[in-house]
Amino acid sequence: MNEEWVELFVTYDSIEAEMIKDLLESGGIPVILRSAKVAPYPVNIGRMGEIKILVREGDKEVAGKVINIRS
């Protein structure tokens, strides 16, 4: 099954992103973290600081309930 990955949540905090990822993965929901940050430069300004949390489209509703956000 080849399902599309969709944006669940956007944060600017890498610790928050990792915590959400760990929480969802512990419940069996695969997660991808996507960021435009360039490794040696810890830029957190505008879109450069965004960390997008992506889940499969079929998991979005359940994942949103797990982290208590509305889709």
N, C-alpha and C positions, 0 to 999 in steps of 0.2 A: 504494500500500500504506500503510495507516494503522495502524502498530504502536504499542503502548503503551510509554511511557517508564517504566523501572523504576530503582530505586536500586541503584547498583553499590557505592558507597563513601561514607563520611562522614568528613570531616576538619574540623579547626578552624583549619587553616593555609591561607590564601588562596594562598600561593605553591605549596604542594603541590598544591592543587586545580588551579591553572593549568598546572602541569607535567604532571599526569595528563591533563588535557584536551588539551594540545598533543600528548602522546605518542599518545593514542588517535586524535585527528583526523588525525595524520600517517599513521596506518595505515588511514584511511578510515572510522573509526567516529565518527559524529556524537555530540556530547556536549552536555548542558545542565548548567550549574552553577546550583543553587538555594540561596538563602540568605535567612534572616530578618533579616539585619543591616540596620540603618537607616543610610544613607550617612553622615550627619555624626557618628554615634556609633559608634566602633569597639569594639563590645561583643563579648567573646568568652566569655561566661558561659553555661553550659548550652546549651539549644537555640538561643538567640539567636546563638551563635557557630558553629553547624553550617553547613557547606557540603556540600550533597548533590551527588554526581556521578551524573547520570542518563544512561542509554544506552537504546537501543531494546531491547525484550525479546529479539529475535532476535540481538542483538550481545552480550548479557550474558556468555555463556560465554567467548567469545573475548576480550572486554575484560577479564574477570577473569584470564584466563591472561596477557594482556599485562602487567597490573600485578601479577601474581603473588598473587592472593587466591583464596580458595575460595568458590564460590557456595553 
